[in-house]
Amino acid sequence: MTETIYKGDALKLFKRIADHSIDLIIADPPYNLGKDYGNNHDLVGFHEYVRFSNKWLKEAHRVLKPGGTIYVFMGVRFISYLYDILDQKLGMYFNSWITWFYTQGMGKTRGFSPRHEDILMFTKNDNFTFNLDDIRVPQKFYRDRNNMRGANPGNVWEFSHIHYSNKNRKNHPTQKPEGLVERMVLASSNPGDTILDPFAGSGTTLRVCQQLGRHSIGFELNPEYVQIMKERLAEPFPGFDSIDPRMKRIPLDLSDEEYRNAYLENHKRWFLARHDNALKDFHEEVNRIYGTSLPTLKLKRG
Ligand SMILES: C[S@@+](CC[C@H](N)C(=O)[O-])C[C@H]1O[C@@H](n2cnc3c(N)ncnc32)[C@H](O)[C@@H]1O
């Protein structure tokens, strides 16, 4: 797989990308909230920010293949304006408004502490990739009518922030959880596809694509973050740094031992591939519910 990093302003760098050449765009632009990104500051006037959004989204639309998908992270202040651009100005197809929910974050003393950010998912036309089987989450019961391959994860996704105590935490103020980006990449692209992240930051998208067998391209304005990204891509891979807490959920009615053992092996393959660091919690959960321990097996990749 190739990971290509371009240093500079996304608006200029888009010119290097051919029309209809990208399968998936994952964009996490500055939200215009005044974050300090080192050499660039995330606070401009309202109209200037909307103009900037119009420009980069137009380029994103140009480079996407006809069956391509875009995910855009955004805070509440500007999300409706971005929706309007994607829907009305670019004529893209709305698919999902995803809420990224987290339990810890900034505290407010007058008003309610924010505990979500949102992600818009639009496709370029209505014939797009969506690999549901690759992103299912475990069911609570082993009933005939349930699909044991799991359920659709829905549009509220819980992932904790990458805290300073997380071994994978980089020196970047808005690093996103790898588990969250993993779900987008698995759902909306296939191995060998090309994914673009125009505001790549610490390189979360490129790292996830590297591990999932996709080509990736990242743009980033700050040379220090470009360096962080390069180092991150060269590190050994210990498993993704975050996981949906539902992934350790085990059906409560696996009374038949043979079924149970078969299910538990599948569970690791379906839900915990590339999440070696979640295995311990999973084993504890099996033990808590069924009072049996499993041999500590290494995860198979793929
Ligand atoms: C919200 S952060 C992205 C974080 C990233 N998703 C991660 O997980 O680390 C936005 C990034 O866009 C960069 N940036 C801001 N304006 C830019 C521009 N015009 N072109 C390219 N990058 C830009 C900032 O330096 C910052 O690293």
The ligand as an SDF file (V2000), in Angstrom:
LIG
                    3D

 27 29  0  0  0  0  0  0  0  0999 V2000
   -9.1520   18.7860   12.9680 C   0  0  0  0  0  0  0  0  0  0  0  0
   -7.4800   18.6280   12.5520 S   0  0  0  0  0  0  0  0  0  0  0  0
   -7.3600   17.0080   11.8450 C   0  0  0  0  0  0  0  0  0  0  0  0
   -7.0150   15.9460   12.8630 C   0  0  0  0  0  0  0  0  0  0  0  0
   -6.8630   14.5620   12.2740 C   0  0  0  0  0  0  0  0  0  0  0  0
   -8.1280   13.9980   11.8520 N   0  0  0  0  0  0  0  0  0  0  0  0
   -6.2090   13.5960   13.2740 C   0  0  0  0  0  0  0  0  0  0  0  0
   -6.8070   12.5720   13.6450 O   0  0  0  0  0  0  0  0  0  0  0  0
   -5.1010   13.9030   13.7250 O   0  0  0  0  0  0  0  0  0  0  0  0
   -7.3390   19.6950   11.1780 C   0  0  0  0  0  0  0  0  0  0  0  0
   -5.9460   19.7800   10.5810 C   0  0  0  0  0  0  0  0  0  0  0  0
   -6.0230   20.5790    9.3900 O   0  0  0  0  0  0  0  0  0  0  0  0
   -4.8160   21.3320    9.2700 C   0  0  0  0  0  0  0  0  0  0  0  0
   -5.1560   22.4660    8.3720 N   0  0  0  0  0  0  0  0  0  0  0  0
   -5.7760   23.6320    8.6690 C   0  0  0  0  0  0  0  0  0  0  0  0
   -5.9870   24.3380    7.5640 N   0  0  0  0  0  0  0  0  0  0  0  0
   -5.4670   23.6270    6.5240 C   0  0  0  0  0  0  0  0  0  0  0  0
   -5.3910   23.8340    5.1140 C   0  0  0  0  0  0  0  0  0  0  0  0
   -5.8690   24.9380    4.5510 N   0  0  0  0  0  0  0  0  0  0  0  0
   -4.8180   22.8700    4.3780 N   0  0  0  0  0  0  0  0  0  0  0  0
   -4.3200   21.7300    4.9370 C   0  0  0  0  0  0  0  0  0  0  0  0
   -4.3700   21.4970    6.2630 N   0  0  0  0  0  0  0  0  0  0  0  0
   -4.9520   22.4240    7.0410 C   0  0  0  0  0  0  0  0  0  0  0  0
   -4.4740   21.7050   10.7030 C   0  0  0  0  0  0  0  0  0  0  0  0
   -3.0790   21.9750   10.8350 O   0  0  0  0  0  0  0  0  0  0  0  0
   -4.9030   20.4560   11.4750 C   0  0  0  0  0  0  0  0  0  0  0  0
   -3.8240   19.5660   11.6590 O   0  0  0  0  0  0  0  0  0  0  0  0
  1  2  1  0
  2  3  1  0
  2 10  1  0
  3  4  1  0
  4  5  1  0
  5  6  1  0
  5  7  1  0
  7  8  2  0
  7  9  1  0
 10 11  1  0
 11 12  1  0
 11 26  1  0
 12 13  1  0
 13 14  1  0
 13 24  1  0
 14 15  1  0
 14 23  1  0
 15 16  2  0
 16 17  1  0
 17 18  1  0
 17 23  2  0
 18 19  1  0
 18 20  2  0
 20 21  1  0
 21 22  2  0
 22 23  1  0
 24 25  1  0
 24 26  1  0
 26 27  1  0
M  CHG  2   2   1   9  -1
M  END
$$$$
